């Protein structure tokens, strides 16, 4: 159980880290000038999204474990990956649209 949850949390962390690096805006356009976000603020924003993705991955892993206990024999690796991927994409899109 612990191994599945830890692996799901790590996959969620790294997947959301990659998505955050792609989608978090590192510059602010104010009229004709462009200013860049300080590195500390950018890194903290990316880490915040990654930690949220890690928690989502842990919850998904826990749910998969509970489903596996009920149905022995079938693995849900593909379903877990798809769920974490879709949740991370949705969270990244929502946070990007909100400008957080």
KOLGU-4560 file (N, C-alpha, C; in nm, 3 decimals, padded with zeros to 5 digits):
<recs>
<n_xx: 00.082 n_yy: -00.119 n_zz: 00.000 ca_xx: 00.000 ca_yy: 00.000 ca_zz: 00.000 c_xx: 00.087 c_yy: 00.125 c_zz: 00.000 mol: A seq: 1 type: UNK>
<n_xx: 00.182 n_yy: 00.130 n_zz: 00.092 ca_xx: 00.265 ca_yy: 00.249 ca_zz: 00.103 c_xx: 00.343 c_yy: 00.275 c_zz: -00.025 mol: A seq: 2 type: UNK>
<n_xx: 00.392 n_yy: 00.167 n_zz: -00.085 ca_xx: 00.472 ca_yy: 00.183 ca_zz: -00.207 c_xx: 00.388 c_yy: 00.242 c_zz: -00.320 mol: A seq: 3 type: UNK>
<n_xx: 00.265 n_yy: 00.197 n_zz: -00.335 ca_xx: 00.177 ca_yy: 00.249 ca_zz: -00.440 c_xx: 00.145 c_yy: 00.396 c_zz: -00.417 mol: A seq: 4 type: UNK>
<n_xx: 00.118 n_yy: 00.433 n_zz: -00.294 ca_xx: 00.085 ca_yy: 00.573 ca_zz: -00.264 c_xx: 00.207 c_yy: 00.662 c_zz: -00.286 mol: A seq: 5 type: UNK>
<n_xx: 00.324 n_yy: 00.617 n_zz: -00.243 ca_xx: 00.446 ca_yy: 00.697 ca_zz: -00.261 c_xx: 00.478 c_yy: 00.712 c_zz: -00.409 mol: A seq: 6 type: UNK>
<n_xx: 00.466 n_yy: 00.603 n_zz: -00.485 ca_xx: 00.493 ca_yy: 00.612 ca_zz: -00.629 c_xx: 00.393 c_yy: 00.706 c_zz: -00.698 mol: A seq: 7 type: UNK>
<n_xx: 00.267 n_yy: 00.698 n_zz: -00.660 ca_xx: 00.166 ca_yy: 00.786 ca_zz: -00.718 c_xx: 00.194 c_yy: 00.932 c_zz: -00.683 mol: A seq: 8 type: UNK>
<n_xx: 00.234 n_yy: 00.957 n_zz: -00.560 ca_xx: 00.266 ca_yy: 01.093 ca_zz: -00.518 c_xx: 00.388 c_yy: 01.146 c_zz: -00.594 mol: A seq: 9 type: UNK>
<n_xx: 00.490 n_yy: 01.061 n_zz: -00.612 ca_xx: 00.608 ca_yy: 01.105 ca_zz: -00.687 c_xx: 00.575 c_yy: 01.132 c_zz: -00.834 mol: A seq: 10 type: UNK>
<n_xx: 00.497 n_yy: 01.044 n_zz: -00.894 ca_xx: 00.457 ca_yy: 01.066 ca_zz: -01.033 c_xx: 00.375 c_yy: 01.194 c_zz: -01.045 mol: A seq: 11 type: UNK>
<n_xx: 00.284 n_yy: 01.217 n_zz: -00.952 ca_xx: 00.206 ca_yy: 01.340 ca_zz: -00.954 c_xx: 00.293 c_yy: 01.463 c_zz: -00.938 mol: A seq: 12 type: UNK>
<n_xx: 00.393 n_yy: 01.453 n_zz: -00.849 ca_xx: 00.484 ca_yy: 01.566 ca_zz: -00.827 c_xx: 00.561 c_yy: 01.600 c_zz: -00.955 mol: A seq: 13 type: UNK>
<n_xx: 00.624 n_yy: 01.497 n_zz: -01.015 ca_xx: 00.706 ca_yy: 01.524 ca_zz: -01.132 c_xx: 00.623 c_yy: 01.562 c_zz: -01.254 mol: A seq: 14 type: UNK>
<n_xx: 00.506 n_yy: 01.504 n_zz: -01.269 ca_xx: 00.420 ca_yy: 01.540 ca_zz: -01.381 c_xx: 00.372 c_yy: 01.684 c_zz: -01.367 mol: A seq: 15 type: UNK>
<n_xx: 00.330 n_yy: 01.722 n_zz: -01.247 ca_xx: 00.285 ca_yy: 01.858 ca_zz: -01.226 c_xx: 00.402 c_yy: 01.956 c_zz: -01.232 mol: A seq: 16 type: UNK>
<n_xx: 00.521 n_yy: 01.915 n_zz: -01.190 ca_xx: 00.639 ca_yy: 01.999 ca_zz: -01.203 c_xx: 00.665 c_yy: 02.032 c_zz: -01.349 mol: A seq: 17 type: UNK>
<n_xx: 00.659 n_yy: 01.929 n_zz: -01.434 ca_xx: 00.680 ca_yy: 01.952 ca_zz: -01.577 c_xx: 00.572 c_yy: 02.042 c_zz: -01.635 mol: A seq: 18 type: UNK>
<n_xx: 00.447 n_yy: 02.020 n_zz: -01.596 ca_xx: 00.339 ca_yy: 02.104 ca_zz: -01.648 c_xx: 00.351 c_yy: 02.248 c_zz: -01.597 mol: A seq: 19 type: UNK>
<n_xx: 00.392 n_yy: 02.265 n_zz: -01.472 ca_xx: 00.406 ca_yy: 02.399 ca_zz: -01.417 c_xx: 00.520 c_yy: 02.474 c_zz: -01.487 mol: A seq: 20 type: UNK>
<n_xx: 00.629 n_yy: 02.405 n_zz: -01.515 ca_xx: 00.739 ca_yy: 02.470 ca_zz: -01.586 c_xx: 00.692 c_yy: 02.516 c_zz: -01.723 mol: A seq: 21 type: UNK>
<n_xx: 00.606 n_yy: 02.438 n_zz: -01.786 ca_xx: 00.557 ca_yy: 02.476 ca_zz: -01.918 c_xx: 00.457 c_yy: 02.590 c_zz: -01.914 mol: A seq: 22 type: UNK>
<n_xx: 00.369 n_yy: 02.592 n_zz: -01.814 ca_xx: 00.256 ca_yy: 02.684 ca_zz: -01.819 c_xx: 00.262 c_yy: 02.804 c_zz: -01.724 mol: A seq: 23 type: UNK>
<n_xx: 00.345 n_yy: 02.802 n_zz: -01.623 ca_xx: 00.352 ca_yy: 02.917 ca_zz: -01.533 c_xx: 00.427 c_yy: 03.029 c_zz: -01.605 mol: A seq: 24 type: UNK>
<n_xx: 00.365 n_yy: 03.145 n_zz: -01.607 ca_xx: 00.422 ca_yy: 03.259 ca_zz: -01.680 c_xx: 00.535 c_yy: 03.321 c_zz: -01.599 mol: A seq: 25 type: UNK>
<n_xx: 00.647 n_yy: 03.341 n_zz: -01.662 ca_xx: 00.765 ca_yy: 03.396 ca_zz: -01.594 c_xx: 00.790 c_yy: 03.542 c_zz: -01.631 mol: A seq: 26 type: UNK>
<n_xx: 00.701 n_yy: 03.600 n_zz: -01.709 ca_xx: 00.716 ca_yy: 03.741 ca_zz: -01.744 c_xx: 00.580 c_yy: 03.809 c_zz: -01.737 mol: A seq: 27 type: UNK>
<n_xx: 00.584 n_yy: 03.939 n_zz: -01.715 ca_xx: 00.463 ca_yy: 04.019 ca_zz: -01.704 c_xx: 00.472 c_yy: 04.129 c_zz: -01.808 mol: A seq: 28 type: UNK>
<n_xx: 00.374 n_yy: 04.135 n_zz: -01.897 ca_xx: 00.372 ca_yy: 04.237 ca_zz: -02.000 c_xx: 00.282 c_yy: 04.351 c_zz: -01.954 mol: A seq: 29 type: UNK>
<n_xx: 00.342 n_yy: 04.468 n_zz: -01.939 ca_xx: 00.269 ca_yy: 04.588 ca_zz: -01.900 c_xx: 00.288 c_yy: 04.690 c_zz: -02.009 mol: A seq: 30 type: UNK>
<n_xx: 00.192 n_yy: 04.695 n_zz: -02.099 ca_xx: 00.205 ca_yy: 04.787 ca_zz: -02.212 c_xx: 00.318 c_yy: 04.743 c_zz: -02.303 mol: A seq: 31 type: UNK>
<n_xx: 00.403 n_yy: 04.837 n_zz: -02.343 ca_xx: 00.512 ca_yy: 04.799 ca_zz: -02.435 c_xx: 00.632 c_yy: 04.734 c_zz: -02.364 mol: A seq: 32 type: UNK>
<n_xx: 00.634 n_yy: 04.740 n_zz: -02.233 ca_xx: 00.750 ca_yy: 04.685 ca_zz: -02.162 c_xx: 00.718 c_yy: 04.546 c_zz: -02.105 mol: A seq: 33 type: UNK>
<n_xx: 00.821 n_yy: 04.464 n_zz: -02.095 ca_xx: 00.809 ca_yy: 04.330 ca_zz: -02.039 c_xx: 00.903 c_yy: 04.321 c_zz: -01.920 mol: A seq: 34 type: UNK>
<n_xx: 00.847 n_yy: 04.280 n_zz: -01.806 ca_xx: 00.930 ca_yy: 04.259 ca_zz: -01.688 c_xx: 00.923 c_yy: 04.111 c_zz: -01.651 mol: A seq: 35 type: UNK>
<n_xx: 01.028 n_yy: 04.061 n_zz: -01.591 ca_xx: 01.035 ca_yy: 03.920 ca_zz: -01.555 c_xx: 01.008 c_yy: 03.902 c_zz: -01.407 mol: A seq: 36 type: UNK>
<n_xx: 00.943 n_yy: 03.793 n_zz: -01.374 ca_xx: 00.912 ca_yy: 03.759 ca_zz: -01.236 c_xx: 01.044 c_yy: 03.721 c_zz: -01.167 mol: A seq: 37 type: UNK>
<n_xx: 01.065 n_yy: 03.763 n_zz: -01.044 ca_xx: 01.186 ca_yy: 03.722 ca_zz: -00.974 c_xx: 01.196 c_yy: 03.569 c_zz: -00.964 mol: A seq: 38 type: UNK>
<n_xx: 01.318 n_yy: 03.519 n_zz: -00.968 ca_xx: 01.340 ca_yy: 03.375 ca_zz: -00.971 c_xx: 01.278 c_yy: 03.307 c_zz: -00.849 mol: A seq: 39 type: UNK>
<n_xx: 01.291 n_yy: 03.366 n_zz: -00.733 ca_xx: 01.236 ca_yy: 03.307 ca_zz: -00.610 c_xx: 01.085 c_yy: 03.289 c_zz: -00.622 mol: A seq: 40 type: UNK>
<n_xx: 01.015 n_yy: 03.392 n_zz: -00.669 ca_xx: 00.870 ca_yy: 03.384 ca_zz: -00.683 c_xx: 00.830 c_yy: 03.278 c_zz: -00.786 mol: A seq: 41 type: UNK>
<n_xx: 00.904 n_yy: 03.270 n_zz: -00.896 ca_xx: 00.876 ca_yy: 03.171 ca_zz: -00.999 c_xx: 00.895 c_yy: 03.029 c_zz: -00.944 mol: A seq: 42 type: UNK>
<n_xx: 01.005 n_yy: 03.005 n_zz: -00.875 ca_xx: 01.033 ca_yy: 02.872 ca_zz: -00.820 c_xx: 00.929 c_yy: 02.833 c_zz: -00.716 mol: A seq: 43 type: UNK>
<n_xx: 00.890 n_yy: 02.926 n_zz: -00.630 ca_xx: 00.790 ca_yy: 02.897 ca_zz: -00.529 c_xx: 00.654 c_yy: 02.865 c_zz: -00.592 mol: A seq: 44 type: UNK>
<n_xx: 00.619 n_yy: 02.935 n_zz: -00.698 ca_xx: 00.494 ca_yy: 02.906 ca_zz: -00.767 c_xx: 00.496 c_yy: 02.768 c_zz: -00.830 mol: A seq: 45 type: UNK>
<n_xx: 00.606 n_yy: 02.735 n_zz: -00.896 ca_xx: 00.618 ca_yy: 02.603 ca_zz: -00.958 c_xx: 00.615 c_yy: 02.493 c_zz: -00.852 mol: A seq: 46 type: UNK>
<n_xx: 00.684 n_yy: 02.512 n_zz: -00.741 ca_xx: 00.682 ca_yy: 02.412 ca_zz: -00.634 c_xx: 00.545 c_yy: 02.399 c_zz: -00.570 mol: A seq: 47 type: UNK>
<n_xx: 00.473 n_yy: 02.509 n_zz: -00.559 ca_xx: 00.339 ca_yy: 02.503 ca_zz: -00.502 c_xx: 00.248 c_yy: 02.414 c_zz: -00.587 mol: A seq: 48 type: UNK>
<n_xx: 00.253 n_yy: 02.432 n_zz: -00.718 ca_xx: 00.173 ca_yy: 02.348 ca_zz: -00.807 c_xx: 00.218 c_yy: 02.203 c_zz: -00.799 mol: A seq: 49 type: UNK>
<n_xx: 00.348 n_yy: 02.180 n_zz: -00.788 ca_xx: 00.400 ca_yy: 02.044 ca_zz: -00.782 c_xx: 00.356 c_yy: 01.973 c_zz: -00.655 mol: A seq: 50 type: UNK>
<n_xx: 00.352 n_yy: 02.044 n_zz: -00.546 ca_xx: 00.308 ca_yy: 01.984 ca_zz: -00.419 c_xx: 00.159 c_yy: 01.952 c_zz: -00.425 mol: A seq: 51 type: UNK>
<n_xx: 00.080 n_yy: 02.039 n_zz: -00.487 ca_xx: -00.062 ca_yy: 02.009 ca_zz: -00.504 c_xx: -00.079 c_yy: 01.884 c_zz: -00.590 mol: A seq: 52 type: UNK>
<n_xx: 00.000 n_yy: 01.873 n_zz: -00.697 ca_xx: -00.005 ca_yy: 01.754 ca_zz: -00.781 c_xx: 00.037 c_yy: 01.630 c_zz: -00.707 mol: A seq: 53 type: UNK>
<n_xx: 00.131 n_yy: 01.644 n_zz: -00.616 ca_xx: 00.175 ca_yy: 01.531 ca_zz: -00.535 c_xx: 00.062 c_yy: 01.483 c_zz: -00.444 mol: A seq: 54 type: UNK>
<n_xx: -00.010 n_yy: 01.575 n_zz: -00.383 ca_xx: -00.122 ca_yy: 01.537 ca_zz: -00.299 c_xx: -00.233 c_yy: 01.470 c_zz: -00.382 mol: A seq: 55 type: UNK>
<n_xx: -00.258 n_yy: 01.524 n_zz: -00.500 ca_xx: -00.358 ca_yy: 01.462 ca_zz: -00.587 c_xx: -00.315 c_yy: 01.320 c_zz: -00.624 mol: A seq: 56 type: UNK>
<n_xx: -00.187 n_yy: 01.302 n_zz: -00.657 ca_xx: -00.137 ca_yy: 01.170 ca_zz: -00.689 c_xx: -00.148 c_yy: 01.074 c_zz: -00.572 mol: A seq: 57 type: UNK>
<n_xx: -00.121 n_yy: 01.121 n_zz: -00.452 ca_xx: -00.132 ca_yy: 01.035 ca_zz: -00.334 c_xx: -00.277 c_yy: 00.993 c_zz: -00.310 mol: A seq: 58 type: UNK>
<n_xx: -00.370 n_yy: 01.084 n_zz: -00.327 ca_xx: -00.511 ca_yy: 01.051 ca_zz: -00.309 c_xx: -00.555 c_yy: 00.950 c_zz: -00.415 mol: A seq: 59 type: UNK>
<n_xx: -00.513 n_yy: 00.971 n_zz: -00.539 ca_xx: -00.548 ca_yy: 00.877 ca_zz: -00.646 c_xx: -00.487 c_yy: 00.739 c_zz: -00.617 mol: A seq: 60 type: UNK>
<n_xx: -00.362 n_yy: 00.736 n_zz: -00.572 ca_xx: -00.299 ca_yy: 00.610 ca_zz: -00.537 c_xx: -00.370 c_yy: 00.539 c_zz: -00.424 mol: A seq: 61 type: UNK>
<n_xx: -00.414 n_yy: 00.614 n_zz: -00.325 ca_xx: -00.488 ca_yy: 00.555 ca_zz: -00.214 c_xx: -00.621 c_yy: 00.496 c_zz: -00.262 mol: A seq: 62 type: UNK>
<n_xx: -00.691 n_yy: 00.570 n_zz: -00.350 ca_xx: -00.817 ca_yy: 00.519 ca_zz: -00.404 c_xx: -00.795 c_yy: 00.393 c_zz: -00.485 mol: A seq: 63 type: UNK>
<n_xx: -00.688 n_yy: 00.391 n_zz: -00.564 ca_xx: -00.659 ca_yy: 00.273 ca_zz: -00.644 c_xx: -00.630 c_yy: 00.154 c_zz: -00.553 mol: A seq: 64 type: UNK>
<n_xx: -00.557 n_yy: 00.178 n_zz: -00.446 ca_xx: -00.530 ca_yy: 00.069 ca_zz: -00.352 c_xx: -00.659 c_yy: 00.014 c_zz: -00.292 mol: A seq: 65 type: UNK>
<n_xx: -00.747 n_yy: 00.103 n_zz: -00.255 ca_xx: -00.875 ca_yy: 00.057 ca_zz: -00.197 c_xx: -00.956 c_yy: -00.020 c_zz: -00.299 mol: A seq: 66 type: UNK>
<n_xx: -00.952 n_yy: 00.021 n_zz: -00.425 ca_xx: -01.023 ca_yy: -00.054 ca_zz: -00.529 c_xx: -00.955 c_yy: -00.188 c_zz: -00.553 mol: A seq: 67 type: UNK>
<n_xx: -00.823 n_yy: -00.191 n_zz: -00.544 ca_xx: -00.749 ca_yy: -00.314 ca_zz: -00.567 c_xx: -00.778 c_yy: -00.415 c_zz: -00.457 mol: A seq: 68 type: UNK>
<n_xx: -00.794 n_yy: -00.369 n_zz: -00.335 ca_xx: -00.825 ca_yy: -00.460 ca_zz: -00.225 c_xx: -00.960 c_yy: -00.527 c_zz: -00.250 mol: A seq: 69 type: UNK>
<n_xx: -01.053 n_yy: -00.451 n_zz: -00.305 ca_xx: -01.184 ca_yy: -00.507 ca_zz: -00.334 c_xx: -01.179 c_yy: -00.604 c_zz: -00.452 mol: A seq: 70 type: UNK>
<n_xx: -01.095 n_yy: -00.574 n_zz: -00.552 ca_xx: -01.085 ca_yy: -00.657 ca_zz: -00.672 c_xx: -00.940 c_yy: -00.702 c_zz: -00.688 mol: A seq: 71 type: UNK>
<n_xx: -00.906 n_yy: -00.813 n_zz: -00.632 ca_xx: -00.770 ca_yy: -00.864 ca_zz: -00.645 c_xx: -00.750 c_yy: -00.916 c_zz: -00.787 mol: A seq: 72 type: UNK>
<n_xx: -00.631 n_yy: -00.897 n_zz: -00.838 ca_xx: -00.597 ca_yy: -00.953 ca_zz: -00.968 c_xx: -00.577 c_yy: -00.850 c_zz: -01.076 mol: A seq: 73 type: UNK>
<n_xx: -00.652 n_yy: -00.741 n_zz: -01.077 ca_xx: -00.638 ca_yy: -00.641 ca_zz: -01.181 c_xx: -00.554 c_yy: -00.524 c_zz: -01.130 mol: A seq: 74 type: UNK>
<n_xx: -00.462 n_yy: -00.478 n_zz: -01.215 ca_xx: -00.381 ca_yy: -00.361 ca_zz: -01.178 c_xx: -00.439 c_yy: -00.238 c_zz: -01.247 mol: A seq: 75 type: UNK>
<n_xx: -00.415 n_yy: -00.123 n_zz: -01.187 ca_xx: -00.471 ca_yy: 00.002 ca_zz: -01.237 c_xx: -00.363 c_yy: 00.104 c_zz: -01.268 mol: A seq: 76 type: UNK>
<n_xx: -00.247 n_yy: 00.060 n_zz: -01.311 ca_xx: -00.139 ca_yy: 00.154 ca_zz: -01.337 c_xx: -00.175 c_yy: 00.252 c_zz: -01.447 mol: A seq: 77 type: UNK>
<n_xx: -00.232 n_yy: 00.204 n_zz: -01.554 ca_xx: -00.268 ca_yy: 00.292 ca_zz: -01.664 c_xx: -00.377 c_yy: 00.391 c_zz: -01.623 mol: A seq: 78 type: UNK>
<n_xx: -00.475 n_yy: 00.343 n_zz: -01.548 ca_xx: -00.582 ca_yy: 00.431 ca_zz: -01.503 c_xx: -00.530 c_yy: 00.538 c_zz: -01.407 mol: A seq: 79 type: UNK>
<n_xx: -00.438 n_yy: 00.499 n_zz: -01.318 ca_xx: -00.380 ca_yy: 00.595 ca_zz: -01.224 c_xx: -00.300 c_yy: 00.700 c_zz: -01.301 mol: A seq: 80 type: UNK>
<n_xx: -00.218 n_yy: 00.655 n_zz: -01.396 ca_xx: -00.140 ca_yy: 00.750 ca_zz: -01.474 c_xx: -00.232 c_yy: 00.846 c_zz: -01.548 mol: A seq: 81 type: UNK>
<n_xx: -00.337 n_yy: 00.793 n_zz: -01.611 ca_xx: -00.429 ca_yy: 00.879 ca_zz: -01.685 c_xx: -00.500 c_yy: 00.978 c_zz: -01.592 mol: A seq: 82 type: UNK>
<n_xx: -00.542 n_yy: 00.932 n_zz: -01.476 ca_xx: -00.612 ca_yy: 01.020 ca_zz: -01.382 c_xx: -00.520 c_yy: 01.130 c_zz: -01.330 mol: A seq: 83 type: UNK>
<n_xx: -00.397 n_yy: 01.095 n_zz: -01.292 ca_xx: -00.304 ca_yy: 01.196 ca_zz: -01.243 c_xx: -00.268 c_yy: 01.294 c_zz: -01.355 mol: A seq: 84 type: UNK>
<n_xx: -00.250 n_yy: 01.242 n_zz: -01.476 ca_xx: -00.218 ca_yy: 01.328 ca_zz: -01.589 c_xx: -00.330 c_yy: 01.426 c_zz: -01.617 mol: A seq: 85 type: UNK>
<n_xx: -00.452 n_yy: 01.378 n_zz: -01.620 ca_xx: -00.566 ca_yy: 01.465 ca_zz: -01.649 c_xx: -00.587 c_yy: 01.566 c_zz: -01.537 mol: A seq: 86 type: UNK>
<n_xx: -00.576 n_yy: 01.523 n_zz: -01.411 ca_xx: -00.590 ca_yy: 01.617 ca_zz: -01.300 c_xx: -00.480 c_yy: 01.723 c_zz: -01.300 mol: A seq: 87 type: UNK>
<n_xx: -00.358 n_yy: 01.682 n_zz: -01.331 ca_xx: -00.248 ca_yy: 01.779 ca_zz: -01.335 c_xx: -00.267 c_yy: 01.877 c_zz: -01.449 mol: A seq: 88 type: UNK>
<n_xx: -00.312 n_yy: 01.828 n_zz: -01.564 ca_xx: -00.339 ca_yy: 01.917 ca_zz: -01.677 c_xx: -00.450 c_yy: 02.016 c_zz: -01.643 mol: A seq: 89 type: UNK>
<n_xx: -00.556 n_yy: 01.967 n_zz: -01.582 ca_xx: -00.668 ca_yy: 02.054 ca_zz: -01.546 c_xx: -00.625 c_yy: 02.157 c_zz: -01.442 mol: A seq: 90 type: UNK>
<n_xx: -00.548 n_yy: 02.114 n_zz: -01.341 ca_xx: -00.501 ca_yy: 02.209 ca_zz: -01.239 c_xx: -00.410 c_yy: 02.313 c_zz: -01.301 mol: A seq: 91 type: UNK>
<n_xx: -00.321 n_yy: 02.271 n_zz: -01.388 ca_xx: -00.232 ca_yy: 02.366 ca_zz: -01.455 c_xx: -00.309 c_yy: 02.464 c_zz: -01.541 mol: A seq: 92 type: UNK>
<n_xx: -00.410 n_yy: 02.416 n_zz: -01.612 ca_xx: -00.490 ca_yy: 02.504 ca_zz: -01.695 c_xx: -00.568 c_yy: 02.604 c_zz: -01.612 mol: A seq: 93 type: UNK>
<n_xx: -00.629 n_yy: 02.556 n_zz: -01.504 ca_xx: -00.707 ca_yy: 02.645 ca_zz: -01.418 c_xx: -00.618 c_yy: 02.749 c_zz: -01.354 mol: A seq: 94 type: UNK>
<n_xx: -00.501 n_yy: 02.706 n_zz: -01.301 ca_xx: -00.412 ca_yy: 02.802 ca_zz: -01.239 c_xx: -00.354 c_yy: 02.900 c_zz: -01.341 mol: A seq: 95 type: UNK>
<n_xx: -00.331 n_yy: 02.854 n_zz: -01.460 ca_xx: -00.280 ca_yy: 02.942 ca_zz: -01.565 c_xx: -00.385 c_yy: 03.046 c_zz: -01.604 mol: A seq: 96 type: UNK>
<n_xx: -00.508 n_yy: 03.002 n_zz: -01.617 ca_xx: -00.614 ca_yy: 03.095 ca_zz: -01.654 c_xx: -00.643 c_yy: 03.195 c_zz: -01.543 mol: A seq: 97 type: UNK>
<n_xx: -00.629 n_yy: 03.151 n_zz: -01.419 ca_xx: -00.653 ca_yy: 03.242 ca_zz: -01.307 c_xx: -00.535 c_yy: 03.336 c_zz: -01.284 mol: A seq: 98 type: UNK>
<n_xx: -00.420 n_yy: 03.304 n_zz: -01.340 ca_xx: -00.303 ca_yy: 03.390 ca_zz: -01.324 c_xx: -00.239 c_yy: 03.376 c_zz: -01.188 mol: A seq: 99 type: UNK>
<n_xx: -00.255 n_yy: 03.261 n_zz: -01.127 ca_xx: -00.198 ca_yy: 03.238 ca_zz: -00.994 c_xx: -00.056 c_yy: 03.195 c_zz: -01.007 mol: A seq: 100 type: UNK>
</recs>
